[in-house]
């Protein structure tokens, strides 16, 4: 069973999401296990302090290493060694290829930041890797952690109702659409369902033809066009 453990100051909020939709189904099937641990419980002072002022001055507070270290040791004493991932803006960008990579380790421990960030010894001493959801800043790492968990969980065999859904995903390394520059696959093709005509817009005729080879070729072209449009948009942003 795939195990995700999350160190967070808001376990109830994360549990509410993880008990529904795809993650809830994965848990109900016994394919994925998620645990949310409040690392404030490992603070030893009476105020349960997990943060302090930064050395050298500056705004905000920094998460202390001691409560996090004790939480990690408690988790690994129960479950065994985990791959340790800290969610922070300066980390390795999270992509579909990373989700596929995370499918390998049996146990992954996510650490959700708050305030101005972590004491650097969390990385140099405890061995956490840095992971970023994108070039933007949130109040904490809870939402990125849930995104990463869901992206990995849906790749676990048996979680989705149709295994082709994961294989043909946008950016899937095993998908059927055009290759993206980073070695992952490209975007998914557009989709239509009933009714055939809605507000004057009709489903493309090729999808009604029954010619599966022609449909596959058409979908590949559509996916490639979507990828090229995205790359042009990214280039405009860089320029």
Number of C-alpha atoms within 10 A of each C-alpha: 11 19 19 21 23 30 25 24 21 17 16 13 13 19 15 10 14 22 15 13 10 17 23 19 18 25 19 14 12 13 17 21 19 21 15 20 20 16 24 19 15 19 18 12 8 6 8 13 15 22 22 13 14 17 9 5 8 9 9 12 19 20 22 21 18 18 21 24 17 15 19 24 15 13 19 15 10 8 12 11 15 18 15 19 21 24 27 26 18 14 16 15 15 17 18 19 16 16 20 16 11 19 19 12 11 14 21 21 24 30 29 23 21 21 15 17 19 22 18 14 14 18 16 10 10 15 13 19 18 18 23 22 22 15 9 9 12 14 10 20 24 23 17 20 27 18 14 21 24 17 22 21 27 21 19 19 13 15 22 16 9 10 14 10 13 20 15 18 19 22 24 25 19 13 20 21 26 22 17 17 9 10 11 19 23 27 26 22 21 9 8 10 7 8 10 13 11 9 6 6 9 12 15 11 10 14 16 11 10 10 10 12 9 13 16 16 12 15 20 19 15 18 21 20 16 17 22 16 12 14 14 11 12 11 10 9 8 7 6
